[in-house]
Amino acid sequence: MTNSSRKTIFTTISIDKETAALVEKICKRYSLKKSEVVKLAFRYIDKAHINPSEAPESVKSELAKINKRQDDIIRFIRHYEEEQLNPMIRATNSIALRFDAIGKTLETLILSQLEASQERQTAVLKKLSEQFGNHANVINSQSKQINALYQIHQRDYKKLFHLIQLYSELSACGVMDSKRKENLKAEINNLIST
C-alpha cells in the first residue's frame, strides 16, 4: 500500500488476536498509533540487542542479570578509580605539596633578601648620614673660622682706617702743632703695636 502524500511505503503484517489486544492496550495507555507502537518496539529490541525468540525466564532472572551488569559496571568503576584516578589524585596532591613547599621557600628567600637589602640600605643611609654629619661639622667649623677671620679682618680694617685717619691728621698738622704731632705719633705707634 503506497501513500503518495507522505512518500512512505507501508506494509502489513498479520498478528493474532491476543497480540492485537496487547497492541491496542499499549496504544490506549500511551496515546500512540499502532504503527508507532510497532516501530518503537522494534527499535527498542534492536537497540537493546534483545533476541525476541528467547523469552525472558522470569522477572527475577532479568533483574539478576541487570544487577550483575550493574555490579560489573561498579567493579569496573572501582577498578578504574583504584588503578587510574587514585594515583592521579596522589600525584596531583604530591605536585601541589611540592609547589606549596617551593612557594614557601621562595617567600622565605625573598623576605630574607628584602631584609638583607633593607639592612644594607639602612647601613648606607647611616654612613651617608655620618658623612653628611661630618661634612656639616667641617662646614660649621670652617664657617666659625671664616666668621673669626671676618671679625679679625673687620678689626684690622677699622685699625687700618683709623691709622689712615691719624696719618692724614699728622700730615695736615703744621709746624706749630708739635705737641699735636707727638700725640698723633704716639697714638699711631700704640695702634700699630696692638
C-alpha positions as CSV (number, residue, x, y, z in Angstrom):
1,M,0.0,0.0,0.0
2,T,1.5,3.3,-1.1
3,N,0.7,6.7,0.4
4,S,1.8,9.4,-2.0
5,S,1.3,12.4,0.4
6,R,3.9,11.0,2.8
7,K,6.1,9.2,0.3
8,T,6.4,6.4,2.8
9,I,5.8,2.8,1.8
10,F,3.6,0.9,4.2
11,T,3.4,-2.9,4.5
12,T,1.1,-5.0,6.5
13,I,1.8,-7.8,8.9
14,S,-0.7,-10.2,10.4
15,I,-0.8,-10.8,14.2
16,D,-3.1,-13.0,16.3
17,K,-5.9,-11.6,18.4
18,E,-4.0,-11.8,21.7
19,T,-1.1,-9.7,20.2
20,A,-3.6,-7.3,18.6
21,A,-5.3,-6.8,22.0
22,L,-1.9,-6.2,23.6
23,V,-1.0,-3.6,20.9
24,E,-4.4,-1.9,21.4
25,K,-3.8,-1.8,25.2
26,I,-0.4,-0.1,24.7
27,C,-1.8,2.3,22.1
28,K,-4.5,3.4,24.6
29,R,-2.1,3.6,27.6
30,Y,0.4,5.8,25.7
31,S,-1.9,7.5,23.2
32,L,0.0,6.1,20.2
33,K,-1.0,4.7,16.8
34,K,-0.5,1.0,16.1
35,S,2.2,1.7,13.6
36,E,4.1,3.9,16.1
37,V,3.9,1.2,18.8
38,V,5.3,-1.4,16.4
39,K,8.1,0.9,15.1
40,L,9.1,1.9,18.7
41,A,9.0,-1.8,19.9
42,F,11.3,-2.9,17.1
43,R,13.7,0.0,17.7
44,Y,13.8,-0.9,21.4
45,I,14.5,-4.6,20.6
46,D,17.2,-3.6,18.1
47,K,18.9,-1.1,20.5
48,A,18.8,-3.4,23.5
49,H,20.1,-6.3,21.4
50,I,17.2,-8.5,22.6
51,N,16.5,-11.8,20.9
52,P,12.7,-11.9,20.6
53,S,12.8,-15.7,20.2
54,E,14.4,-16.1,23.6
55,A,11.7,-15.1,26.1
56,P,12.9,-14.0,29.5
57,E,12.8,-16.8,32.0
58,S,11.4,-14.5,34.8
59,V,11.4,-11.0,36.0
60,K,13.7,-12.2,38.8
61,S,16.3,-13.6,36.5
62,E,16.2,-10.5,34.3
63,L,16.7,-8.3,37.4
64,A,19.5,-10.6,38.4
65,K,21.1,-10.0,35.0
66,I,20.6,-6.3,35.4
67,N,22.1,-6.4,38.9
68,K,25.1,-8.4,37.6
69,R,25.6,-5.8,34.9
70,Q,25.4,-3.0,37.5
71,D,27.9,-4.9,39.7
72,D,30.2,-5.3,36.7
73,I,30.0,-1.6,36.0
74,I,30.6,-0.7,39.7
75,R,33.6,-3.1,39.8
76,F,34.9,-1.5,36.6
77,I,34.5,2.0,38.1
78,R,36.2,0.9,41.3
79,H,39.0,-0.7,39.4
80,Y,39.4,2.3,37.2
81,E,39.3,4.5,40.3
82,E,41.9,2.4,42.1
83,E,44.2,2.0,39.1
84,Q,43.9,5.4,37.4
85,L,42.1,8.1,39.4
86,N,43.7,7.5,42.9
87,P,47.3,7.5,41.5
88,M,46.5,10.7,39.6
89,I,45.0,12.3,42.7
90,R,48.1,11.3,44.8
91,A,50.4,12.6,42.1
92,T,48.4,15.8,41.8
93,N,48.5,16.2,45.6
94,S,52.2,15.5,45.7
95,I,52.8,18.2,43.0
96,A,50.6,20.6,44.9
97,L,52.6,19.9,48.1
98,R,55.9,20.5,46.2
99,F,54.6,23.7,44.7
100,D,53.5,24.8,48.2
101,A,56.9,24.0,49.6
102,I,58.7,25.8,46.7
103,G,56.4,28.8,47.2
104,K,57.1,28.9,50.9
105,T,60.9,28.6,50.2
106,L,60.7,31.3,47.6
107,E,58.7,33.5,50.0
108,T,61.3,32.9,52.8
109,L,64.2,33.6,50.3
110,I,62.5,36.8,49.0
111,L,61.8,38.0,52.5
112,S,65.4,37.4,53.7
113,Q,66.7,39.1,50.6
114,L,64.4,42.1,51.2
115,E,65.5,42.2,54.9
116,A,69.2,42.0,53.9
117,S,68.7,44.7,51.3
118,Q,66.9,46.8,53.8
119,E,69.7,46.3,56.3
120,R,72.3,47.3,53.6
121,Q,70.2,50.4,52.7
122,T,70.0,51.3,56.3
123,A,73.8,50.9,56.7
124,V,74.4,53.0,53.6
125,L,71.9,55.7,54.8
126,K,73.6,55.6,58.2
127,K,77.1,56.1,56.6
128,L,75.7,58.8,54.4
129,S,74.2,60.5,57.5
130,E,77.5,60.2,59.3
131,Q,79.4,61.6,56.3
132,F,76.9,64.4,56.0
133,G,77.2,65.0,59.7
134,N,81.0,65.1,59.4
135,H,80.7,67.4,56.4
136,A,78.3,69.6,58.4
137,N,80.7,69.7,61.3
138,V,83.6,70.6,58.9
139,I,81.4,73.2,57.3
140,N,80.3,74.6,60.7
141,S,83.9,74.7,61.8
142,Q,85.0,76.4,58.6
143,S,82.1,78.8,59.0
144,K,83.3,79.6,62.5
145,Q,86.8,80.1,61.2
146,I,85.6,82.3,58.4
147,N,83.5,84.2,60.9
148,A,86.5,84.6,63.2
149,L,88.7,85.7,60.2
150,Y,86.0,88.1,59.2
151,Q,85.9,89.6,62.8
152,I,89.7,89.9,62.7
153,H,89.5,91.4,59.2
154,Q,86.9,93.9,60.4
155,R,89.0,94.8,63.4
156,D,92.1,95.2,61.3
157,Y,90.2,97.2,58.7
158,K,89.0,99.5,61.4
159,K,92.5,99.8,62.7
160,L,93.8,100.5,59.2
161,F,91.1,103.1,58.6
162,H,91.9,104.7,62.0
163,L,95.7,104.7,61.1
164,I,94.9,106.3,57.8
165,Q,92.9,109.0,59.6
166,L,95.8,109.5,62.1
167,Y,98.4,109.8,59.3
168,S,96.0,112.1,57.5
169,E,95.7,114.3,60.6
170,L,99.5,114.1,61.1
171,S,100.2,115.3,57.6
172,A,97.7,118.1,58.0
173,C,99.4,119.4,61.2
174,G,101.5,122.4,60.6
175,V,104.9,123.3,62.1
176,M,103.4,124.9,65.1
177,D,101.4,121.8,66.2
178,S,104.4,119.8,67.5
179,K,102.6,118.7,70.6
180,R,99.7,117.5,68.5
181,K,102.2,115.8,66.2
182,E,103.8,114.0,69.1
183,N,100.4,112.8,70.4
184,L,99.4,111.6,66.9
185,K,102.8,109.7,66.5
186,A,102.3,108.0,70.0
187,E,98.8,107.1,69.1
188,I,100.0,105.6,65.7
189,N,102.8,103.6,67.4
190,N,100.3,102.4,70.1
191,L,97.8,101.4,67.4
192,I,100.5,99.5,65.3
193,S,101.8,97.6,68.4
194,T,98.4,96.3,69.4
